[in-house]
Amino acid sequence: MTRNPAAQTAFGPMLLAAVEQNETAEHRLVDDDLADLFLPAPLRWLVSATRYAPLRRALIKVSEWSGPGLWVNLCCRKRFVGDKLSEALDNIDAVVILGAGFDTRAYRLTRQVRIPVFEADLPVNIARKAKTVRRVLGELPLSVRLVAVDFEHDDLLTALAEHGYLTDYRVFFICEGVTQYLTEDAVRRTFEGLRAAAPGSRIVFTYVRRDFIDGTNRYGTRTLYRSVRRRRQLWHFGLQPDDVAGFLSEYGWRLVDQAGPDELVQRYVEHTGRKLGASQLEWSAYAEKS
């Protein structure tokens, strides 16, 4: 399998989610009882060590050094996605998770409903995901389909159709922590494909701000900028919050809600009593198909 630098980032968000499970319920930013199990052994050992609160606080502090506020963004965007999905469950026929990585949402969702869930990602991640699911659950749930696709080169709808996707499904699309890793051409091609989604479909996605991508504002994350824009050149695409509605309307979608840092903190952090801020760098958006 070909190594892909973006594929190597799949574990990070799940590590944060797993560490958060060591917080008490009232202080936790995100609930995910499978996150720890889906990680490789060395990361599971690290998560286990963070049961000791001082080590947990130290890990969060280290993450803040490279990207101030991103711990909150990465944890709370999962809450935002989960809230929107829960609200829509009675009115959708399928879920498609783009760039699924090692996210556990599909497997937690099977506890609630039996609608088809398509997890689409790079072939290397799909192979690792299949192996991980069999290790943790014994077998792949019948309602979950793993779809290998390269968003830069492959046709998304063709790949989904090969696994049973129907164009008349009212679909809930999830694209969490993905768009920045794609070129603008790939993002636009993906949204062009989603133009065919049935009325009543929904999409929730995250994006980084375009002024970070072009280097005019680094939002206090100089180390992160050097890593993802200069050294490894992992991030390519960004949007500005004021431009999201117009971008979506080009492809037949209507913006319903956006959550920037202030909204994330207000919705998900303040009631925990934890003194954590969110970064202006990443936002979450929710839209419906006209």
N, C-alpha and C positions, 0 to 999 in steps of 0.2 A: 504494500500500500504506500502511495506517495505521501511524504510528509508535507504538511501544510502548516505554516506558522500560526494561522488563525485557529486551526484545530487544536493547537496546544493550549489555548486559553479556556477550554471548555470546563475545566475543573474549578476555576477560581470562584465563580458565583455560588457553586454548590458547597464549596468549603465554607464560605461566609454563612450560608443558610444552616449548615451543620453546626457550626460554632454557636450560632444563635440559639440552638436547641438546649444549650447548657445554661441559658438564662432562665430564670423563673418565668412562668407563664405571663405574669403581669408586666414583666420587663422585656419580653421577647419581641423582636421586630417582625419576625416571620415564623410561621409554623410549617415544619416539614419533617415528619418523623422518618422519612426514607433517605434524607439527604446524606447522612453519615454512611449508610449502607452502600450507597452508589459510588462512594469514593474508593480509590485504590488504598491498599493497606497502609502505606506511609502517611497518607493524609488522614486516615481514620485514627492512627496513633496520635497525630497532632491534635485532632478534634478531642480525643479522649483527654489529652493533657490540659485542654482549656476548660475542663470541668473545675479546675482550680482557678478561682476568679482573678487573682493577680496576673496569671498567665494569659487569661482571656483578655483582660484590659490591655496588657502589653501588646498582644497581637493586633488589637484594634488600633492602638497608638502607632504601631509600625505601619499599618495600612494607611493611616492618615498622613504619614510623612510623605508618601509618594503621591497620594491623591486625596487631599483634604475633602471630607464629606462623601466620598464615594462608597464607604461602608453603608451609610444610610441609603444612598441611591440604589445600590445593588440589592440590598435587602428589601427595601420598600417598593421597588418597582415590581417585585414578585407579589406583594400585597395588592398593588394596584391592578395587576393582571388578574389575580385571583378574585378580587371584588367584581370586576367587570364580567368575568366568566360566570361567576355565581349568579349574577343578575340576569344573564342571558340564557342560562341552561334550559329553561322551559321552552325556548323559542328557536333553538338551533338543532341541526341534524348531524353535525360533525364538528370536530375540532382539528385544526391543522397547526402544528407547532413548527415554525420555520427556524432553522438553526437550533434544534432542540438540545444539542450538547448532552449533558448528563442530568438535565432537569428531570424531576420525578413527577411532574404534574400529571402526565398521562396515566401513571400507575396509581396515583391517589384518586384520580377521577374515576377509575373503574370501580371504586367502592361506592360511588353515587349513582352512576348511569352506565348504560351499555351502548352508547352511541360510538361510532367509529372515531378513533383518534389517530391521525397521521403525524408521525415524527419525521421531519425532513432535515437532513444534514449531510455534510460531506461524507463520502464513503468510509473514510478512516474512522470518523466518529460513530457512524451507524454500526460498523463492525464491532467497535469497542462497546457500544451501548447494548447490542444484542448479547454479547458475552457477559456484561455486567448484569443485565436483567435476568439471565438464566442463573447466574450465581446467587442473586438475591432472592428471586421469586420462584426459581425452578423452571419456569417456562414463560414465554411471552404471552400475555393475555390475548385472547382471540380478537378483542376489539381494538387492539393497538397494532398499527402497521408501520414498520420502519422503512423509510424511503431514502435511498442514497441519491443525492443530487448535488451538483456543483452549481451554485447560483450564478456564477460568472459565465458558464458555458452551456448548461443544460436547460431544457424547457421544463419549468416547474409543473405545469398542468399535465404534461405528458407523463412525467415521472409519477405524479399522484394517481393519474388514471390507471396506470399499470398495477396499482395496488388497490383498486376498487373505488377510487374517488369518483363521484358523480357531479356533473356541473349544476344539477338542480338542487343540490344540498344547500341549505342555509348554514353557512360555515362560520365558525368563530376562529379567525386567524390570530395567532400569537407570533410576534416577531420581536423577541426580547434580547437586547444586547447583540444585535446582528447587523443593522444597517451600516454602522460605522466601518465594518470590516469589508464591505462591498464597494466596488466602484460605483460612480453615479449611473453608468450605463446598466449595471446589474440591478441596482435598486429600481431604476425606472422600468427595466424589462420585467422585473418581478411584479411591480404594481400594474403594469400593462396586462400581465397575465391574470391578475386578480380582478381586472375590470369585468371579467366574465362571471364573477361570483353572483349567485342568485340574490335578488332583493331580500333584505332582511339579514344578510350576512353582516358580521362585525369584524373589526380588526383592532388589535391593541399592539402598539409597537413603541420602542424606545429609540431615541436618536441623540447624538451629541451635537452641540452647537457648531454651526459652520464656521464661526469666527475662531473657534479652537482649531479646526482643521486647517484653516488658512494661516494660522499663527498670529492673528491680530490680538487675541485674548487667550491667555493660557490658564486662567482661572486658578492661579496658585498651584498649578500642577506641573512645574518645570520638569521634574523627573519623569512623570508620565508622558509629557509631550516629547521629550527626547527619545523615549522608548517606542511609542506607537507611531510617531510621525517622522523621526529622523533616523534612528538606528535600525529598527525593524520595519518601519513603514507599514504598519498593520492597519491603521485607520485611514479611510479615504473619503468618506461621505459624511456630510452634516447638513442640518437645516437650522434656520432661525425660528423661534416660536411663532413669530408673526406671519411666517410664510407657510406654516403647516397646512392651514385650511385651504389655501390656494393650491398647494402641491397635491393634496388629496382630491380636490375637486377635478383636477385634470384627469383622474382615473375613475370618476364616478362615485367617490366616497364623500361623506359629510362628516366633518369634525364635530364631535359631541363633547369631548372633555380633554383637557390637558392637565398634567400634574408636573409643575416645576418644583424646585427645592422647598419653597415656602409651603406649598400644598402638602408635600410628602411629610414634612415635619409636623404640620398641624394635624394631618389625618392619622399618622402612624407612630410618631415619636413622642409628642408632648405628653400623652396620657401615661407613658411608661416612666416618666420622671428622669429619663436618661438625658444627659447634657451632650447631645450629638447634633451636629448640623449636617445639612445636605449640600452637595456641590451644585453650582449653577451649570456645570458642564453637561449634564444629561437630563433629558426630559422624557416624559411618557405621554402618549397620545392615544385616544380612543375614537373610533369612527364607525359609522354605519353605511351600508350600501344602499344607495337610493333605489 
